[in-house]
Amino acid sequence: LKGGPGSGKSVVAAYRARNLVRGLRALGHDRPHVLLTTFTNALANTLRHLVDRLLGDDADCVDVITSDQLVKRILTEAGREYRPK
């Protein structure tokens, strides 16, 4: 999503995640998993709170992490060292 500060990007992302989880459940997926990424820890925390409020018990189906955390996860799973500058 693209937009200025306070334009509602995080809210849209949280609602989209909720709709994806609901849609996947409707298709028969027991444990759907949605990944939301953002650039800063502060934004990830805010987004996590939004997801928790919107999804309730299904909030654990949504992983909210920063882009750096995603890169670290991918490299670690590939057996590579994560060396941010």
Secondary structure, 3 states (H helix, E strand, C coil): CCCCCCCCHHHHHHHHHHHHHHHHHHCCCCCCCEEEEECCHHHHHHHHHHHHHHHHHHHHHEEEEEHHHHHHHHHHHCCCCCCCC
